[in-house]
Amino acid sequence: MNIPIIVTVVVVAILLLYFVNTQRSLVNLDEMCKNALSQIEVQLNSRWDALLALAKMASQYSKHESETLINVIQQRRGESVNTPAAVNEQQGALQQVMGRLIAIGEAYPDLKAADLFKETQTGVKDYEEKVRLSRMVYNDTATKMNRMVRQWPSSIVASMLHFEPKEYLKADEQQKTSYPNLDEAFK
């Protein structure tokens, strides 16, 4: 046999194996990113359900305010959350509704003291933690995907197969600026 032909066949086989392995890794990471976004959507919808229950409880105390909140929640619940921008939009809407519900609870001490109201608030906080963890999983997976898409030589395969870097979920701007003033705490 001719040695140059054998070397060429071996090199082509190695390149083909690398291409297939890289493609599989990219597809796996892409699917993991989609799954993470789907998990966030499930958690956000569960959180909307808990907020709806809280708003219905509050309706006994404050008819007008709670009806408005219930309408907002029912419109938002079930919206598709398949991009980081949609996740951030849902997060902002959830925070606004939660703030209004807390204000209703503060205005009506009997409601705030009710065990069911407290339990539901605890459930909402649990969903908030699950959303936070799901966001972390998505960003970690997006980091892995982005490394493969941008690093050489896997970037060659990624560009050939039209894989793009994933957008990260960003922290809420309001949360970034609402840190407690520690100078005042230690006076």
DAKAMO-V346570 format. One record per pair of residues at least 24 apart in sequence whose C-alpha atoms are under 8 Angstrom apart, sorted by sequence separation. I is the first residue (numbers start at 0). GAP is how many residues later the second one is. D is the distance in Angstrom with one decimal. If there is no record, write none. Layout:
I:GAP:D  I:GAP:D
//
This chain:
72:24:7.8  141:24:5.5  47:25:6.4  141:25:7.3  141:26:6.7  47:28:7.8  48:28:7.4  68:28:6.8  47:29:5.8  138:29:5.7  137:30:7.9  138:30:6.5  137:31:7.8  44:32:5.7  44:33:6.0  134:34:6.8  65:35:8.0  40:39:7.2  64:39:8.0  40:40:5.4  39:41:7.8  40:41:7.7  61:42:7.3  37:43:7.3  57:43:7.6  36:44:7.1  37:44:6.9  36:45:6.0  36:46:7.2  40:46:7.6  43:46:7.6  47:46:7.4  50:46:7.9  54:46:6.7  57:46:7.0  36:47:7.8  39:47:7.6  43:47:7.9  50:47:7.2  53:47:7.5  57:47:7.3  60:47:6.9  33:48:7.6  60:50:7.2  57:53:6.9  56:54:8.0  56:60:7.0  53:63:6.5  53:66:6.3  52:67:7.4  53:67:7.3  50:69:7.9  49:70:6.5  49:73:6.8  50:73:6.8  49:74:5.9  46:77:5.8  46:80:5.5  91:80:7.4  45:81:7.1  46:81:7.2  87:81:7.1  86:82:7.6  87:82:7.4  43:83:7.5  83:83:6.5  42:84:6.2  83:84:6.5  84:84:7.5  87:84:7.3  83:85:5.2  83:86:8.0  42:87:6.6  43:87:6.7  42:88:5.7  39:91:5.8  39:94:5.6  38:95:6.5  39:95:6.7  36:97:7.9  35:98:6.4  36:98:7.9  35:99:7.6  35:101:6.5  36:101:6.6  35:102:5.0  32:105:5.8  31:106:8.0  32:108:5.9  31:109:6.7  32:109:6.2  28:112:6.7  28:113:7.7  28:115:7.3  29:115:6.9  28:116:5.6  25:119:6.8  25:122:7.2  25:123:7.9  21:132:6.4  25:132:7.3  22:134:6.9  21:135:7.0  22:135:7.4  25:137:7.6  18:138:6.5  22:138:7.9
//
